[in-house]
Amino acid sequence: MLGVRRESVSIVAGRMQEDGLIDYKRGHITVVDRPGLEERVCECYAVVKRETDRLLSDIVQP
């Protein structure tokens, strides 16, 4: 849950779809251009991803 109005999510998702980053249909989102999407996020994404990868690597053993 994002804690934002549905209308706001629809507006932002529509813009990302127009820019070719995602495909958004009836509440389902498909990432089309992950590198492009990652370029738009704040630096906190990299921090959260690194920490998630670190934590999951302790649980999932290859």
ABEGO torsion letter per residue (X at the ends): XAGBBAAAAAAAAAAAAAAGABBBBGGBBBBABAAAAAAABBAAAAAAAAAAAAAAAAABBX
